[in-house]
Amino acid sequence: MAKSATHPLQLPKELTYRQGRDCLLRLRPLVTAHADAQVVVDASAVKVFDSAALAVLLACRRAAQEVGKQLIVTGLPKGLQSMAALYGVDVLLLPPLMLSADAAIKQG
């Protein structure tokens, strides 16, 4: 049975280039087989990361879109949010409300 929104998919504590491939191989089938139209991925456990974490999330987003689903990332650590903004992919991973709240804080 595929997971539902009440049980989000969990990212590991460490997600660097060393874990990226295995993490993606584990997550991709869970994303595509997810029972709901919205696939929630909880990133709150991530403490050690590099750009591979963003690559995994973007690949999961792409996999979700290929089967007509939406990927929703929750609990993205601030450092990973900053990295996503630096690379210009924050709009792909963060909900619009979160993006506008961050913009408001930066302005003032």
N, C-alpha and C positions, 0 to 999 in steps of 0.2 A: 504494500500500500504506500503510495506516495505521500510525502508530508504535506500539510496544509499550512495556511497562514498562522494558525494557532501554535504551530511548531516550526519556527523559522530555521533555515539552514544556518549552521554555525561555521564561522571561520576559525582557524586555529590560533593559538597564542602567538606563534611565530609563522610569518608568511613572507619568506624571502625567495630569491631565485632557487635556493636549495629545496624548498617545499612546494614551490609554485606548480610544477608539472603534476606532482602527485595530488595536490589539492584540487587542481582543475579536473584531473581525471576522475576524482571522487565526486566533485560537485556537478559537473556538466550533466551526467545522467539524472541526477536528482532534480536539477532545474527543469530539464525537458519533460520529466515524468511527473512533475509537481501537480497535485490535484486541483490547485486554484489558478485563476488567471493572473494573479499577482503572486510572485515568488519573493518572499522576504528572506534576506540574508542578513544575519546578525554579525556585525564586525566588532562588537564591543570587547571581545576577548583578545583582539590583536594588540600585542604590545611591542613586538619586534617585527619590522617590515622594511621593505624597500619597494622599488617600482614594480616588482613582480606582483605585489598585492593588487595594485591597480590593474595590471594585465589580467590577472585571474578574474577580477570583478567585471572588467570589460568583456572578457570572453564569455562569462556567465550571462551577462546582459545580452550579448549577441545570440547565444544559444536560446535564451528565453524568447527573444524577438522572432527567431526562426520558427518557433512553434506557437506564435501568437500570444505570448505572455509578457508581462511587465516585471522587470526585476526591481525590487525596492531594497535599498541598502540602509540598514539602521545601525546606530552605534558606531559609526565611522570615527575613529580617533582623530583628534584635532590635527595631529601631524600628518595623517594620511589625507585629511581634508585639504590641508595646505599643499601637499604634494599634488593632489588632483587639480587644485586651482592653478598651480604653477604650470602643469602640463596641459591645462585647458580642457580637462575631461570632467571637471566637477559638475558641469551641467548634465552630463550623461549619468552620473552616479548619485547625485544628491537631489532630493525632492525640491521643487521650486520654492516652497515656503522656507526651507532651510537656507537656500541660496539668497533669497531676499532679506532674510534676517541677518545673515552674515554681512551683506552689503550695507545694511542700515547701521550695523555696529561699526564697520570700518569708516563710514562717513561721519559718524559722529557723536 
